[in-house]
Amino acid sequence: MDSTDAVPRPRLLVVEDEAAIATQLRWALAGDFEVTLAGDGAAAIRRFEELGPAVVTLDLGLPPDARGTHEGMRVLSEIVRRDPHSKIVVITGNGQEAVALDAIGLGAFDYYRKPIDIEELRVIVQRARHLHHLERASATRQREAEAGSRFEELLGASAPMRELFALIERVAASSYSVLITGESGTGKELIARAIHATSPRRTGPFVPINAGAIPETLVESELFGHERGAFTGASTRRPGRAELANGGTLFLDEIGEFTPAVQVKLLRFLQEREIERVGGRERIPLDVRVVAATNADLPRAIAEGRFREDLYYRVNAVTLAAPPLRERGEDVLLLANAFLRAARPDLAGKAARGFSPEALAALAAHAWPGNVRELENRVRRALVVAAGPVITPADLELGPAAPRSLRLSTARERIEREVLVEALARHAGNVTRAARAVDVTRPTFHALLNKFGLRSEDYRA
């Protein structure tokens, strides 16, 4: 075989201050690795940054620095901080098992006690290299899966998210107002940003305003701006969010929280596409697309007199529903891994580089009442508190997942119930249409509702 076609050998960094041992390791392992030596901590970190080796052997007995710092442990922490996936085999003297276990807790792959048996060490190093290769391949697959499941800032591969992405693309091309509904934490602002980013207005501003985050007395001024002297403290003219969004998209988050007075002005703006600043008389025309979002039941708020029906129909030209995380299947693990990779650079020195199998099972089993926001917060917290190289259910503050039933009858019943619920929701509790949709008779449909304790009236609008 031509030498240019040879597969490059993996890199091994040997950190050892005793020249004789370092030379012995170099000659013994040169057939399997491209070996580089470092005799002290500074050289070790420099070589690691230059080469990015797959495996490192690190003598924990490196001489301490001038301040008496344990040099071996410091080098270990620095390497793990730079690359949590690096495989570090620490080498200790006899009677140093406690130190070696501390090193494992900091992120070392394994430890080996002197005196060195080359063949034993070779097995450990080869195992470390193999695991490094598998982890890199797995990370590559995860990144590819994530890239193929990303739509602007949204991430998802489940059927509900693919349907949502397709709707966003169709809606973005129009200039209609959009209402995004969904539970808290489902990513409604990200959906709004995706609509803007894929619309003809993408080069214009995207300006959000959250009614629930602004004191009630300031909402009108924040939204429409004010003139100098309009109220105490208004020392200068100030444009509002609607004016700042001219030529782009105005995102009204938690629109159900707007006061009745602001609702009136917002309705007038949507009808006439003009505003007046607080304390002003000048009518200012604007070219703004409005995207609103709510986690409230606006039809109920209308019935209770808390939200204007005419405003509801103005902002509700098109409705998009953000699916809750519990309905997104494997997206939970896709998002968890994405959050893990995104948060790790902010937490220098943390060794956790993945989830244990038990943690993955707990993530998949959790109901996620706080949706994507809860998942991100749990992953970030777990990275901070995790003591080992992988995140456990306890780190996520999740209990162990219940054993999964392997009975076909149980699986069939679960799917049967899901189909019934979907049919009822899609047809607003109308039993005749729901039964027709799932291809059963009305009496059979009623029997199935009784079997699963479902009530059609719970799904009526």
C-alpha positions as CSV (number, residue, x, y, z in Angstrom):
1,M,0.0,0.0,0.0
2,D,1.3,3.5,-0.8
3,S,2.5,5.3,2.2
4,T,0.3,8.3,1.5
5,D,-2.7,6.0,2.0
6,A,-1.6,4.8,5.5
7,V,-4.0,5.6,8.3
8,P,-2.4,8.1,10.7
9,R,-1.5,6.7,14.1
10,P,-3.4,8.2,17.1
11,R,-1.5,10.6,19.2
12,L,-0.3,9.8,22.7
13,L,1.1,12.4,25.1
14,V,3.3,11.0,27.8
15,V,3.8,13.4,30.8
16,E,6.6,12.0,32.9
17,D,9.5,13.8,34.6
18,E,11.8,10.8,34.8
19,A,13.6,10.6,31.5
20,A,14.3,6.9,31.7
21,I,10.6,6.0,32.2
22,A,9.5,8.5,29.5
23,T,12.0,7.0,27.0
24,Q,10.8,3.5,27.9
25,L,7.2,4.4,27.2
26,R,8.0,6.1,24.0
27,W,9.8,3.1,22.5
28,A,7.3,0.6,23.8
29,L,4.2,2.4,22.5
30,A,5.6,3.9,19.3
31,G,4.2,1.0,17.2
32,D,0.6,1.9,18.2
33,F,0.8,5.7,18.7
34,E,2.6,8.8,17.6
35,V,4.2,9.5,21.0
36,T,5.1,13.0,22.3
37,L,6.9,13.5,25.6
38,A,6.5,16.3,28.2
39,G,8.7,16.5,31.3
40,D,6.7,19.1,33.3
41,G,3.3,20.6,33.7
42,A,3.9,23.7,31.5
43,A,5.2,21.6,28.6
44,A,2.3,19.1,29.0
45,I,-0.3,21.7,28.6
46,R,1.5,23.3,25.7
47,R,1.9,20.0,23.9
48,F,-1.7,19.1,24.6
49,E,-3.0,22.4,23.1
50,E,-0.7,21.9,20.0
51,L,-1.5,18.3,19.3
52,G,-4.9,17.4,20.8
53,P,-3.8,13.8,21.6
54,A,-6.4,11.1,21.9
55,V,-4.8,9.7,25.0
56,V,-2.5,11.1,27.8
57,T,-0.5,9.2,30.4
58,L,0.1,11.5,33.3
59,D,2.5,10.9,36.2
60,L,0.7,12.3,39.2
61,G,4.0,12.5,41.0
62,L,5.3,15.5,39.0
63,P,7.3,17.8,41.4
64,P,5.1,20.6,42.9
65,D,5.6,24.2,41.7
66,A,7.1,26.9,43.8
67,R,3.9,27.5,45.7
68,G,3.6,23.8,46.6
69,T,0.7,23.1,44.2
70,H,0.1,19.5,43.4
71,E,1.3,19.7,39.8
72,G,-0.1,16.4,38.5
73,M,-3.6,17.3,39.6
74,R,-3.3,20.8,38.2
75,V,-2.3,19.5,34.8
76,L,-5.2,17.0,34.9
77,S,-7.7,19.7,35.6
78,E,-6.3,21.9,32.9
79,I,-6.4,19.2,30.3
80,V,-10.0,18.2,31.3
81,R,-11.0,21.9,31.1
82,R,-9.7,22.2,27.6
83,D,-11.2,18.9,26.4
84,P,-13.6,17.0,28.6
85,H,-13.5,14.1,26.2
86,S,-9.7,13.5,26.5
87,K,-8.7,10.1,27.9
88,I,-6.2,10.6,30.7
89,V,-4.5,7.6,32.3
90,V,-2.9,8.7,35.6
91,I,0.1,6.9,36.9
92,T,0.7,6.8,40.6
93,G,3.1,5.3,43.1
94,N,2.1,2.6,45.7
95,G,-0.1,3.8,48.5
96,Q,-1.6,6.6,46.4
97,E,-5.0,5.1,45.6
98,A,-6.9,7.9,47.4
99,V,-5.2,10.4,45.1
100,A,-5.9,8.3,42.1
101,L,-9.6,8.1,42.9
102,D,-9.6,11.9,43.3
103,A,-8.2,12.0,39.8
104,I,-10.9,9.8,38.5
105,G,-13.4,12.2,40.1
106,L,-11.8,15.1,38.2
107,G,-12.2,13.3,34.9
108,A,-9.3,10.9,34.5
109,F,-10.2,7.8,32.5
110,D,-8.2,5.2,34.6
111,Y,-5.2,4.9,36.8
112,Y,-2.2,2.6,36.9
113,R,0.2,2.0,39.8
114,K,4.0,1.9,39.5
115,P,6.1,-0.1,38.8
116,I,5.0,-0.1,35.2
117,D,4.3,-3.3,33.3
118,I,4.4,-2.2,29.7
119,E,1.9,-4.8,28.4
120,E,-0.6,-4.0,31.1
121,L,-0.3,-0.3,30.5
122,R,-0.6,-0.9,26.7
123,V,-4.0,-2.6,27.2
124,I,-5.3,0.3,29.3
125,V,-4.0,2.9,26.8
126,Q,-5.5,1.0,23.8
127,R,-8.8,0.7,25.6
128,A,-8.7,4.5,26.2
129,R,-7.9,5.2,22.6
130,H,-10.8,2.9,21.4
131,L,-13.3,4.6,23.7
132,H,-12.0,8.0,22.6
133,H,-12.7,7.0,19.0
134,L,-16.2,5.7,19.8
135,E,-17.1,8.9,21.7
136,R,-15.8,11.1,18.8
137,A,-17.8,9.1,16.3
138,S,-20.9,9.3,18.5
139,A,-20.4,13.1,19.0
140,T,-20.1,13.5,15.2
141,R,-23.4,11.6,14.7
142,Q,-25.1,13.7,17.3
143,R,-23.9,16.9,15.6
144,E,-25.1,15.7,12.2
145,A,-28.4,14.7,13.7
146,E,-28.7,18.1,15.3
147,A,-27.8,19.9,12.1
148,G,-30.4,17.9,10.2
149,S,-33.0,18.7,12.9
150,R,-32.4,22.4,13.2
151,F,-34.7,25.1,11.8
152,E,-33.1,28.5,12.5
153,E,-32.8,28.5,16.4
154,L,-35.4,25.7,16.8
155,L,-34.3,22.1,17.2
156,G,-36.4,19.0,16.7
157,A,-36.8,15.8,14.7
158,S,-40.2,14.7,16.0
159,A,-43.3,14.7,13.8
160,P,-44.9,17.7,15.7
161,M,-41.8,19.8,15.1
162,R,-41.4,18.8,11.5
163,E,-45.0,19.9,11.0
164,L,-44.3,23.1,12.8
165,F,-41.3,23.9,10.6
166,A,-43.3,23.3,7.5
167,L,-46.0,25.7,8.8
168,I,-43.5,28.4,9.7
169,E,-42.1,28.3,6.1
170,R,-45.6,28.8,4.7
171,V,-46.6,31.4,7.2
172,A,-43.4,33.4,6.9
173,A,-43.9,34.2,3.2
174,S,-47.1,36.2,4.0
175,S,-47.6,39.4,5.9
176,Y,-50.5,38.2,8.1
177,S,-50.5,38.6,11.8
178,V,-49.6,35.3,13.7
179,L,-50.7,34.1,17.1
180,I,-48.4,31.5,18.7
181,T,-50.1,29.4,21.4
182,G,-48.5,27.0,23.8
183,E,-47.5,26.2,27.3
184,S,-44.8,28.2,29.1
185,G,-41.3,27.1,28.1
186,T,-42.1,25.7,24.7
187,G,-40.0,28.2,22.8
188,K,-42.7,30.6,21.4
189,E,-40.2,33.4,21.0
190,L,-37.9,31.2,19.0
191,I,-40.8,30.3,16.8
192,A,-41.5,34.0,16.3
193,R,-37.8,34.6,15.5
194,A,-37.9,31.8,13.0
195,I,-40.9,33.4,11.3
196,H,-39.0,36.7,11.0
197,A,-35.8,35.1,9.9
198,T,-37.4,33.2,7.0
199,S,-39.7,36.1,5.9
200,P,-39.1,38.9,3.4
201,R,-38.6,41.1,6.5
202,R,-35.5,39.2,7.6
203,T,-33.2,42.2,7.1
204,G,-35.4,44.4,9.2
205,P,-35.5,44.5,13.0
206,F,-37.1,41.9,15.3
207,V,-38.4,43.7,18.4
208,P,-39.9,41.8,21.3
209,I,-42.0,43.2,24.2
210,N,-43.2,41.0,27.0
211,A,-46.4,42.5,28.6
212,G,-45.9,40.4,31.7
213,A,-42.4,41.7,32.4
214,I,-43.2,45.5,32.3
215,P,-45.0,47.4,35.0
216,E,-48.6,48.0,34.0
217,T,-48.2,51.8,34.1
218,L,-45.3,51.7,31.6
219,V,-46.6,49.2,29.0
220,E,-48.3,51.8,26.8
221,S,-45.2,54.0,26.8
222,E,-42.9,51.0,26.1
223,L,-45.1,49.9,23.2
224,F,-46.0,53.2,21.5
225,G,-43.3,55.6,22.9
226,H,-43.8,59.0,24.5
227,E,-43.3,62.7,23.9
228,R,-41.2,64.9,26.2
229,G,-43.3,66.0,29.2
230,A,-45.9,63.3,28.6
231,F,-45.6,62.3,32.3
232,T,-43.3,62.8,35.2
233,G,-39.8,61.7,34.3
234,A,-40.4,61.9,30.5
235,S,-37.5,64.3,29.9
236,T,-37.0,63.4,26.2
237,R,-39.0,62.0,23.3
238,R,-38.7,58.2,23.2
239,P,-39.8,55.9,20.4
240,G,-41.7,52.8,21.4
241,R,-41.1,49.1,20.5
242,A,-43.7,49.3,17.6
243,E,-41.8,52.3,16.1
244,L,-38.4,50.5,16.5
245,A,-39.8,47.5,14.6
246,N,-40.7,49.6,11.6
247,G,-39.8,47.5,8.5
248,G,-39.5,44.4,10.5
249,T,-41.4,42.3,13.0
250,L,-43.0,43.3,16.4
251,F,-43.3,40.3,18.8
252,L,-45.9,40.7,21.5
253,D,-45.2,38.1,24.1
254,E,-47.9,37.2,26.6
255,I,-50.4,39.4,24.7
256,G,-53.1,38.2,27.2
257,E,-51.5,40.3,29.9
258,F,-52.0,43.7,28.1
259,T,-54.4,46.0,30.0
260,P,-57.8,46.9,28.4
261,A,-56.6,50.4,27.6
262,V,-53.5,49.1,25.8
263,Q,-55.7,46.5,24.0
264,V,-57.8,49.4,22.5
265,K,-54.7,51.2,21.2
266,L,-53.2,48.0,19.9
267,L,-56.4,47.2,18.0
268,R,-56.4,50.7,16.5
269,F,-52.8,50.2,15.4
270,L,-53.5,46.8,13.8
271,Q,-56.5,48.4,11.9
272,E,-54.9,51.6,10.8
273,R,-51.2,50.8,10.9
274,E,-50.6,54.1,12.6
275,I,-49.6,55.0,16.2
276,E,-49.6,58.1,18.4
277,R,-46.9,58.4,21.1
278,V,-48.1,58.9,24.7
279,G,-48.6,62.7,25.1
280,G,-48.5,63.3,21.4
281,R,-50.9,64.1,18.6
282,E,-48.8,63.2,15.5
283,R,-50.0,60.1,13.7
284,I,-47.0,57.9,12.7
285,P,-47.5,55.4,10.0
286,L,-45.7,52.1,10.4
287,D,-44.9,49.1,8.3
288,V,-44.7,46.3,10.9
289,R,-45.7,42.7,11.0
290,V,-47.1,41.6,14.3
291,V,-46.5,38.2,15.8
292,A,-48.1,37.5,19.2
293,A,-47.8,34.7,21.7
294,T,-49.7,33.5,24.7
295,N,-49.9,30.6,27.1
296,A,-53.3,31.7,28.3
297,D,-56.7,30.5,27.1
298,L,-57.7,33.7,25.1
299,P,-61.2,32.4,24.2
300,R,-61.9,32.0,28.0
301,A,-60.4,35.4,28.7
302,I,-62.8,36.9,26.1
303,A,-65.8,35.1,27.7
304,E,-64.7,36.6,31.1
305,G,-64.3,40.1,29.7
306,R,-60.5,40.2,30.1
307,F,-59.6,40.3,26.4
308,R,-61.2,42.0,23.4
309,E,-62.7,39.6,20.9
310,D,-62.0,42.0,18.0
311,L,-58.4,42.2,19.0
312,Y,-58.2,38.4,19.2
313,Y,-59.4,38.0,15.6
314,R,-56.9,40.8,14.5
315,V,-53.9,39.0,15.9
316,N,-55.2,35.5,15.1
317,A,-55.1,35.6,11.3
318,V,-52.9,32.5,11.5
319,T,-52.4,30.3,14.6
320,L,-49.3,28.2,15.3
321,A,-49.3,25.8,18.3
322,A,-45.9,25.2,20.0
323,P,-46.0,21.5,21.0
324,P,-45.2,20.6,24.6
325,L,-42.0,18.7,25.2
326,R,-43.8,15.6,26.5
327,E,-45.3,15.1,23.0
328,R,-42.0,15.4,21.2
329,G,-40.6,11.9,21.8
330,E,-36.8,11.6,21.1
331,D,-36.4,15.4,20.9
332,V,-35.9,15.3,24.7
333,L,-32.5,13.5,24.3
334,L,-31.6,15.5,21.2
335,L,-32.2,18.8,23.1
336,A,-30.5,17.5,26.3
337,N,-27.3,16.7,24.4
338,A,-27.4,20.0,22.6
339,F,-27.8,21.9,25.9
340,L,-24.9,19.9,27.4
341,R,-22.6,20.8,24.6
342,A,-23.7,24.5,24.6
343,A,-23.3,24.9,28.4
344,R,-20.0,23.1,28.9
345,P,-17.7,25.9,27.7
346,D,-19.3,28.2,30.4
347,L,-18.4,25.7,33.1
348,A,-14.6,25.4,32.8
349,G,-13.1,22.5,34.8
350,K,-16.3,20.4,34.9
351,A,-15.6,16.8,33.9
352,A,-19.2,15.7,33.0
353,R,-19.1,14.9,29.3
354,G,-22.3,12.9,28.9
355,F,-25.4,11.3,30.5
356,S,-25.4,7.9,32.2
357,P,-27.8,5.3,30.7
358,E,-30.0,5.8,33.9
359,A,-30.0,9.6,33.3
360,L,-31.1,9.1,29.7
361,A,-33.9,6.8,30.8
362,A,-35.0,9.4,33.5
363,L,-34.9,12.2,30.9
364,A,-37.1,10.2,28.5
365,A,-39.6,9.2,31.3
366,H,-40.1,12.7,32.8
367,A,-43.3,14.6,32.0
368,W,-41.6,18.0,31.6
369,P,-44.2,20.3,32.9
370,G,-41.8,23.2,32.4
371,N,-41.1,22.1,28.8
372,V,-37.8,23.0,27.0
373,R,-36.9,25.7,29.5
374,E,-37.1,23.2,32.4
375,L,-34.9,20.7,30.4
376,E,-32.3,23.4,29.7
377,N,-32.2,24.5,33.4
378,R,-31.9,20.9,34.6
379,V,-29.0,20.1,32.3
380,R,-27.2,23.3,33.3
381,R,-27.6,22.5,37.0
382,A,-26.5,19.0,36.5
383,L,-23.3,20.1,34.9
384,V,-22.6,22.3,37.9
385,V,-23.2,19.7,40.6
386,A,-22.1,16.5,38.8
387,A,-19.1,15.0,40.7
388,G,-18.2,12.4,38.1
389,P,-17.6,12.2,34.3
390,V,-21.2,11.5,33.5
391,I,-24.5,13.0,34.7
392,T,-26.7,10.9,36.8
393,P,-30.5,11.1,37.5
394,A,-29.7,12.6,40.9
395,D,-27.7,15.4,39.2
396,L,-30.8,16.2,37.2
397,E,-33.0,16.0,40.3
398,L,-34.9,13.2,38.6
399,G,-35.9,9.9,40.1
400,P,-35.0,6.6,38.3
401,A,-37.3,5.8,35.4
402,A,-39.9,3.1,36.0
403,P,-39.1,-0.2,34.3
404,R,-40.5,-0.2,30.8
405,S,-43.2,-2.7,30.2
406,L,-42.4,-5.3,27.5
407,R,-45.9,-6.6,27.2
408,L,-47.4,-6.1,23.7
409,S,-50.9,-5.7,25.2
410,T,-49.7,-2.7,27.3
411,A,-48.0,-1.1,24.2
412,R,-51.2,-1.6,22.1
413,E,-53.4,0.0,24.8
414,R,-51.1,3.0,25.1
415,I,-51.1,3.6,21.3
416,E,-54.9,3.0,21.2
417,R,-55.5,5.6,23.9
418,E,-53.2,8.1,22.1
419,V,-55.2,7.7,18.9
420,L,-58.4,8.3,20.7
421,V,-57.1,11.4,22.4
422,E,-55.8,12.8,19.2
423,A,-59.1,12.2,17.4
424,L,-61.1,13.9,20.2
425,A,-58.7,16.9,20.2
426,R,-58.7,17.3,16.4
427,H,-62.5,17.2,16.2
428,A,-63.2,19.2,19.4
429,G,-64.9,16.4,21.2
430,N,-67.4,15.5,18.4
431,V,-67.7,11.8,18.8
432,T,-69.3,11.2,15.4
433,R,-66.5,12.8,13.5
434,A,-63.8,11.4,15.8
435,A,-65.1,7.8,15.3
436,R,-65.2,8.3,11.5
437,A,-61.6,9.6,11.6
438,V,-60.3,6.4,13.3
439,D,-62.6,4.2,11.2
440,V,-64.8,2.7,14.0
441,T,-68.5,2.8,14.7
442,R,-69.9,5.4,17.1
443,P,-70.9,2.6,19.7
444,T,-67.3,1.1,19.4
445,F,-65.8,4.6,20.0
446,H,-68.0,5.1,23.1
447,A,-66.9,1.7,24.4
448,L,-63.3,2.6,23.9
449,L,-63.8,5.9,25.7
450,N,-65.3,4.0,28.7
451,K,-62.4,1.6,28.6
452,F,-59.8,4.3,29.0
453,G,-61.8,6.7,31.2
454,L,-62.0,9.4,28.6
455,R,-64.8,12.0,28.3
456,S,-65.6,13.6,25.0
457,E,-66.8,16.8,26.7
458,D,-63.3,17.5,28.0
459,Y,-62.2,18.1,24.5
460,R,-64.9,20.4,23.4
461,A,-64.0,24.0,22.6
